[in-house]
Amino acid sequence: MQFTSERRLDDGVLEREFVLGEIPGTLWTPAAAPVPLILMAHNNGLPKAEPRLVARARYTAAQGYAVATIDAAGCGDRPRSAHDQQARAELRRAMQAGEPVDGIFESFVGPLVENAVPEWRAALDALLALPGINGPVGYSGWTAVGIRLAALEPRIAAAGFFAGGYVPLAQRAEARQVTVPLRFLLQWDDEGNPRQHALDLFDAFGSREKTLHANLGGHVGTPHFELEDSGRFFDRHLK
Protein backbone atom coordinates (compact mmCIF):
# COMPACT_ATOMS: atom_id res chain seq x y z
CA MET A 1 0.00 0.00 0.00
CA GLN A 2 1.34 3.39 -1.01
CA PHE A 3 -0.09 6.68 0.25
CA THR A 4 -0.27 9.33 -2.45
CA SER A 5 -1.68 12.32 -0.54
CA GLU A 6 -2.85 13.37 2.89
CA ARG A 7 -4.60 16.28 4.55
CA ARG A 8 -5.77 17.06 8.07
CA LEU A 9 -9.45 18.05 8.10
CA ASP A 10 -11.03 20.65 10.36
CA ASP A 11 -12.43 17.99 12.70
CA GLY A 12 -8.96 16.50 13.24
CA VAL A 13 -9.51 13.50 10.96
CA LEU A 14 -6.58 12.58 8.71
CA GLU A 15 -7.66 11.83 5.12
CA ARG A 16 -5.18 9.86 3.00
CA GLU A 17 -5.44 8.64 -0.58
CA PHE A 18 -3.68 5.36 -1.35
CA VAL A 19 -3.09 2.82 -4.08
CA LEU A 20 -2.74 -0.91 -3.60
CA GLY A 21 -1.60 -2.34 -6.91
CA GLU A 22 -4.34 -1.14 -9.27
CA ILE A 23 -6.78 -0.42 -6.44
CA PRO A 24 -7.29 3.25 -5.49
CA GLY A 25 -8.66 3.99 -2.03
CA THR A 26 -9.14 6.52 0.74
CA LEU A 27 -8.46 6.09 4.44
CA TRP A 28 -9.80 8.38 7.16
CA THR A 29 -8.35 8.06 10.67
CA PRO A 30 -8.99 9.99 13.91
CA ALA A 31 -6.20 11.48 15.99
CA ALA A 32 -6.52 8.83 18.73
CA ALA A 33 -5.14 5.33 18.14
CA PRO A 34 -5.40 2.38 18.05
CA VAL A 35 -8.92 2.20 16.63
CA PRO A 36 -11.28 -0.34 15.04
CA LEU A 37 -11.71 -0.38 11.26
CA ILE A 38 -14.86 0.02 9.18
CA LEU A 39 -14.87 -0.86 5.48
CA MET A 40 -17.32 1.47 3.75
CA ALA A 41 -18.41 0.28 0.30
CA HIS A 42 -20.43 2.25 -2.24
CA ASN A 43 -22.96 0.74 -4.60
CA ASN A 44 -21.82 -0.64 -7.95
CA GLY A 45 -20.45 1.95 -10.32
CA LEU A 46 -20.25 4.92 -7.95
CA PRO A 47 -16.86 6.52 -7.18
CA LYS A 48 -15.22 6.49 -3.76
CA ALA A 49 -15.38 10.31 -3.85
CA GLU A 50 -19.19 10.28 -4.03
CA PRO A 51 -20.22 13.09 -1.62
CA ARG A 52 -22.68 11.05 0.48
CA LEU A 53 -20.07 8.35 1.01
CA VAL A 54 -17.39 10.86 1.96
CA ALA A 55 -19.72 12.59 4.43
CA ARG A 56 -20.56 9.27 6.11
CA ALA A 57 -16.90 8.27 6.23
CA ARG A 58 -15.78 11.57 7.77
CA TYR A 59 -18.55 11.47 10.36
CA THR A 60 -17.72 7.89 11.32
CA ALA A 61 -13.98 8.57 11.57
CA ALA A 62 -14.65 11.52 13.87
CA GLN A 63 -16.47 9.08 16.18
CA GLY A 64 -13.28 7.08 16.68
CA TYR A 65 -12.92 4.68 13.76
CA ALA A 66 -10.53 4.16 10.88
CA VAL A 67 -12.73 4.19 7.77
CA ALA A 68 -11.58 2.92 4.38
CA THR A 69 -13.16 2.77 0.96
CA ILE A 70 -11.86 1.62 -2.41
CA ASP A 71 -12.87 1.82 -6.03
CA ALA A 72 -13.17 -1.88 -6.72
CA ALA A 73 -13.02 -3.27 -10.25
CA GLY A 74 -15.61 -1.60 -12.48
CA CYS A 75 -16.35 1.17 -9.97
CA GLY A 76 -15.53 4.87 -10.04
CA ASP A 77 -12.88 5.72 -12.61
CA ARG A 78 -11.70 2.15 -13.07
CA PRO A 79 -12.36 0.74 -16.54
CA ARG A 80 -15.51 -1.25 -17.18
CA SER A 81 -15.54 -4.24 -19.47
CA ALA A 82 -17.24 -4.10 -22.84
CA HIS A 83 -19.82 -6.55 -21.47
CA ASP A 84 -20.50 -4.28 -18.52
CA GLN A 85 -20.94 -1.24 -20.75
CA GLN A 86 -23.30 -3.13 -23.04
CA ALA A 87 -25.34 -4.43 -20.10
CA ARG A 88 -25.72 -0.93 -18.64
CA ALA A 89 -26.87 0.40 -22.01
CA GLU A 90 -29.40 -2.44 -22.24
CA LEU A 91 -30.54 -1.66 -18.68
CA ARG A 92 -31.24 1.97 -19.56
CA ARG A 93 -33.17 0.90 -22.65
CA ALA A 94 -35.23 -1.68 -20.73
CA MET A 95 -36.07 0.74 -17.92
CA GLN A 96 -37.24 3.38 -20.39
CA ALA A 97 -39.39 0.76 -22.09
CA GLY A 98 -40.81 -0.53 -18.80
CA GLU A 99 -39.42 -4.03 -19.39
CA PRO A 100 -38.18 -6.48 -16.70
CA VAL A 101 -34.60 -5.70 -15.65
CA ASP A 102 -33.57 -8.35 -13.08
CA GLY A 103 -31.86 -10.49 -15.70
CA ILE A 104 -29.84 -7.53 -16.94
CA PHE A 105 -28.82 -6.57 -13.40
CA GLU A 106 -27.74 -10.16 -12.82
CA SER A 107 -25.50 -10.10 -15.89
CA PHE A 108 -23.27 -7.30 -14.67
CA VAL A 109 -23.75 -6.96 -10.88
CA GLY A 110 -22.83 -10.61 -10.30
CA PRO A 111 -19.40 -10.27 -11.98
CA LEU A 112 -18.82 -6.95 -10.18
CA VAL A 113 -19.25 -8.71 -6.84
CA GLU A 114 -17.00 -11.61 -7.87
CA ASN A 115 -14.24 -9.17 -8.85
CA ALA A 116 -14.71 -6.75 -5.97
CA VAL A 117 -14.55 -9.12 -3.01
CA PRO A 118 -10.92 -10.31 -3.53
CA GLU A 119 -9.87 -6.65 -3.81
CA TRP A 120 -11.65 -5.75 -0.60
CA ARG A 121 -9.92 -8.65 1.16
CA ALA A 122 -6.53 -7.53 -0.16
CA ALA A 123 -7.25 -4.00 1.08
CA LEU A 124 -8.27 -5.40 4.47
CA ASP A 125 -4.95 -7.27 4.76
CA ALA A 126 -3.00 -4.08 4.01
CA LEU A 127 -5.09 -1.84 6.27
CA LEU A 128 -4.79 -4.10 9.32
CA ALA A 129 -1.01 -4.05 8.88
CA LEU A 130 -0.92 -0.26 9.41
CA PRO A 131 0.00 1.21 12.80
CA GLY A 132 -2.97 2.54 14.71
CA ILE A 133 -5.53 0.13 13.19
CA ASN A 134 -6.07 -3.01 15.21
CA GLY A 135 -9.57 -4.22 14.52
CA PRO A 136 -12.16 -5.48 15.13
CA VAL A 137 -13.56 -4.85 11.66
CA GLY A 138 -16.98 -3.67 10.58
CA TYR A 139 -18.55 -3.37 7.14
CA SER A 140 -20.98 -0.70 5.98
CA GLY A 141 -22.65 -0.17 2.61
CA TRP A 142 -23.23 -2.14 -0.57
CA THR A 143 -25.27 -5.20 0.36
CA ALA A 144 -24.23 -7.58 -2.43
CA VAL A 145 -20.50 -7.21 -1.69
CA GLY A 146 -21.15 -7.17 2.04
CA ILE A 147 -22.94 -10.51 1.98
CA ARG A 148 -20.05 -12.20 0.20
CA LEU A 149 -17.46 -10.56 2.48
CA ALA A 150 -19.32 -11.36 5.69
CA ALA A 151 -19.80 -14.97 4.56
CA LEU A 152 -16.11 -15.47 3.67
CA GLU A 153 -14.17 -13.11 5.93
CA PRO A 154 -13.92 -14.12 9.63
CA ARG A 155 -12.36 -10.78 10.59
CA ILE A 156 -15.65 -8.93 10.00
CA ALA A 157 -17.41 -8.69 13.36
CA ALA A 158 -20.51 -6.64 12.45
CA ALA A 159 -22.17 -5.33 9.31
CA GLY A 160 -24.51 -2.58 8.24
CA PHE A 161 -26.19 -3.13 4.86
CA PHE A 162 -28.18 -0.65 2.78
CA ALA A 163 -31.04 -2.31 0.91
CA GLY A 164 -30.64 0.03 -2.03
CA GLY A 165 -29.24 -2.00 -4.89
CA TYR A 166 -29.66 -5.21 -6.81
CA VAL A 167 -28.52 -8.34 -4.96
CA PRO A 168 -27.56 -11.20 -7.32
CA LEU A 169 -29.05 -14.67 -6.86
CA ALA A 170 -25.72 -16.04 -5.62
CA GLN A 171 -25.62 -13.53 -2.77
CA ARG A 172 -29.27 -14.10 -1.89
CA ALA A 173 -28.37 -17.78 -1.44
CA GLU A 174 -25.33 -16.83 0.65
CA ALA A 175 -27.39 -14.66 3.01
CA ARG A 176 -27.93 -17.55 5.42
CA GLN A 177 -24.15 -17.76 5.85
CA VAL A 178 -24.09 -14.23 7.27
CA THR A 179 -24.13 -14.71 11.04
CA VAL A 180 -22.54 -11.51 12.40
CA PRO A 181 -24.67 -8.84 14.11
CA LEU A 182 -26.49 -7.05 11.32
CA ARG A 183 -28.18 -3.69 10.78
CA PHE A 184 -30.28 -3.55 7.61
CA LEU A 185 -31.40 -0.13 6.37
CA LEU A 186 -34.38 0.12 4.01
CA GLN A 187 -35.94 3.12 2.29
CA TRP A 188 -39.60 2.11 2.10
CA ASP A 189 -40.26 3.92 -1.19
CA ASP A 190 -36.96 3.22 -2.97
CA GLU A 191 -37.81 3.70 -6.63
CA GLY A 192 -35.60 1.03 -8.19
CA ASN A 193 -35.49 -1.60 -5.45
CA PRO A 194 -38.64 -3.63 -4.76
CA ARG A 195 -39.49 -3.56 -1.07
CA GLN A 196 -40.43 -7.23 -0.94
CA HIS A 197 -37.01 -8.26 -2.24
CA ALA A 198 -35.41 -6.44 0.70
CA LEU A 199 -37.82 -7.94 3.23
CA ASP A 200 -37.22 -11.45 1.91
CA LEU A 201 -33.47 -10.89 2.08
CA PHE A 202 -33.69 -9.66 5.68
CA ASP A 203 -35.61 -12.80 6.58
CA ALA A 204 -32.92 -14.96 4.92
CA PHE A 205 -29.93 -13.62 6.88
CA GLY A 206 -28.57 -16.16 9.34
CA SER A 207 -27.62 -13.62 12.01
CA ARG A 208 -29.13 -14.20 15.45
CA GLU A 209 -28.96 -10.45 16.02
CA LYS A 210 -30.39 -8.53 13.09
CA THR A 211 -32.37 -5.31 13.04
CA LEU A 212 -34.43 -3.83 10.20
CA HIS A 213 -34.57 -0.02 10.02
CA ALA A 214 -37.22 1.17 7.57
CA ASN A 215 -37.94 4.82 6.77
CA LEU A 216 -40.37 6.47 4.39
CA GLY A 217 -38.82 8.07 1.34
CA GLY A 218 -36.86 7.33 -1.81
CA HIS A 219 -33.36 6.04 -2.43
CA VAL A 220 -31.45 9.10 -1.22
CA GLY A 221 -33.92 10.09 1.52
CA THR A 222 -32.30 8.30 4.47
CA PRO A 223 -32.76 10.44 7.61
CA HIS A 224 -29.60 11.81 9.21
CA PHE A 225 -30.43 10.16 12.54
CA GLU A 226 -29.79 6.78 10.94
CA LEU A 227 -26.12 7.76 10.69
CA GLU A 228 -26.08 8.40 14.42
CA ASP A 229 -27.79 5.08 15.09
CA SER A 230 -25.30 3.32 12.86
CA GLY A 231 -22.56 4.71 15.09
CA ARG A 232 -24.25 3.29 18.18
CA PHE A 233 -24.55 -0.10 16.44
CA PHE A 234 -20.83 -0.25 15.65
CA ASP A 235 -19.93 1.06 19.12
CA ARG A 236 -21.73 -1.93 20.64
CA HIS A 237 -19.92 -4.48 18.52
CA LEU A 238 -16.50 -3.01 17.69
CA LYS A 239 -15.47 -1.09 20.81
Residue, then its C-alpha position, 0 to 999 in steps of 0.5 A: m500500500q502506497f499513500t499518495s496524498e494526505r490532509r488534516l481536516d477541520d475535525g482532526v480526521l486525517e484523510r489519506e489517498f492510497v493505491l494498492g496495486e491497481i486499487p485506489g482507495t481513501l483512508w480516514t483516521p482519527a487522531a486517537a489510536p489504536v482504533p477499530l476499522i470500518l470498510m465502507a463500500h459504495n454501490n456498484g459503479l459509484p466513485k469512492a469520492e461520491p459526496r454522500l459516502v465521503a460525508r458518512a466516512r468523515y462522520t464515522a472517523a470523527q467518532g473514533y474509527a478508521v474508515a476505508t473505501i476503495d474503487a473496486a473493479g468496475c467502480g468509479d474511474r476504473p475501466r468497465s468491461a465491454h460486457d459491462q458497458q453493453a449491459r448498462a446500455e441495455l438496462r437503460r433501454a429496458m427501464q425506459a421501455g418498462e421491461p423487466v430488468d432483473g436479468i440484466f442486473e444479474s448479468f453485470v452486478g454478479p461479476l462486479v461482486e465476484n471481482a470486488v470481493p478479492e480486492w476488498r480482502a486484499a485491502l483489508d490485509a493491508l489496512l490491518a497491517l498499518p500502525g494505529i488500526n487493530g480491529p475489530v472490523g466492521y462493514s458498511g454499505w453495498t449489500a451484495v458485496g457485504i454478503r459475500l465478504a461477511a460470509l467469507e471473511p472471519r475478521i468482520a465482526a458486524a455489518g450494516f447493509f443498505a437495501g438500495g441495490y440489486v442483490p444477485l441470486a448467488q448472494r441471496a443464497e449466501a445470506r444464510q451464511v451471514t451470522v454476524p450482528l447485522r443492521f439492515l437499512l431500508q428506504w420504504d419507497d426506494e424507486g428502483n429496489p422492490r421492497q419485498h425483495a429487501l424484506d425477503l433478504f432480511d428474513a434470509f440472513g442467518s444472524r441471530e442479532k439482526t435489526l431492520h430499520a425502515n424509513l419512508g422516502g426514496h433512495v437518497g432520503t435516508p434520515h440523518f439520525e440513521l447515521e447516528d444510530s449506525g454509530r451506536f450499532f458499531d460502538r456496541h460491537l467493535k469497541 
